[in-house]
């Protein structure tokens, strides 16, 4: 019987993502957030915050503006 590799998750990463998610869920269309603000809220690093916000932009939930502002989109 083969055993599957165990994927260990960082408790710090999980807590940071939970904090960022809670903040993002409060945003209404037109609200803005930057990577530095996301870092401040979550405790995550710039690359992690940019990855989350970038993924939301690719999914159509946010728009990335100049100067790295992300704006919550209205879903039509």
C-alpha positions in Angstrom: 0.0 0.0 0.0 1.4 3.4 -1.1 1.4 6.3 1.3 0.7 9.7 0.0 3.1 12.5 0.7 2.1 14.8 3.5 1.7 18.4 2.6 2.5 20.6 5.5 0.9 24.0 5.5 2.3 27.0 7.3 0.1 28.2 10.2 1.4 31.7 9.5 0.4 31.5 5.9 -3.0 30.1 6.7 -3.6 32.8 9.3 -2.5 35.5 6.9 -4.7 34.2 4.1 -7.6 34.1 6.5 -7.1 37.7 7.5 -6.7 38.8 3.9 -9.9 36.9 2.9 -11.9 38.5 5.8 -10.8 41.9 4.6 -11.5 41.2 0.9 -15.0 40.0 1.7 -15.8 43.4 3.2 -15.0 45.2 -0.1 -17.8 46.6 -2.2 -17.5 47.6 -5.8 -15.2 50.6 -6.2 -13.2 49.9 -3.1 -9.4 49.9 -3.6 -6.6 47.9 -2.1 -2.8 47.9 -2.7 -0.3 45.2 -2.1 1.3 47.2 0.8 -2.2 47.5 2.4 -2.8 43.8 2.0 0.6 43.1 3.5 -0.3 45.3 6.5 -3.6 43.5 7.0 -2.4 40.0 6.6 1.2 39.9 7.6 2.0 38.1 4.3 4.8 39.2 2.0 4.5 41.3 -1.1 4.7 38.3 -3.5 2.0 36.4 -1.7 -0.4 39.4 -1.6 0.3 40.2 -5.2 -0.4 36.6 -6.1 -3.8 36.7 -4.3 -4.9 40.0 -5.8 -3.6 39.1 -9.2 -5.6 35.8 -9.1 -8.7 37.8 -8.2 -8.1 40.2 -11.1 -7.7 37.2 -13.5 -11.0 35.8 -12.2 -12.7 39.1 -13.0 -13.4 40.1 -9.4 -10.9 42.9 -9.3 -9.3 45.3 -11.8 -5.6 46.2 -11.6 -5.0 49.9 -12.1 -1.8 51.8 -12.6 0.4 52.2 -9.4 -0.7 48.7 -8.3 -4.2 49.6 -7.1 -6.7 46.8 -7.2 -10.3 47.9 -7.4 -13.2 45.6 -6.5 -15.4 45.1 -9.6 -19.1 44.9 -9.7 -20.4 41.6 -11.0 -22.9 42.0 -13.7 
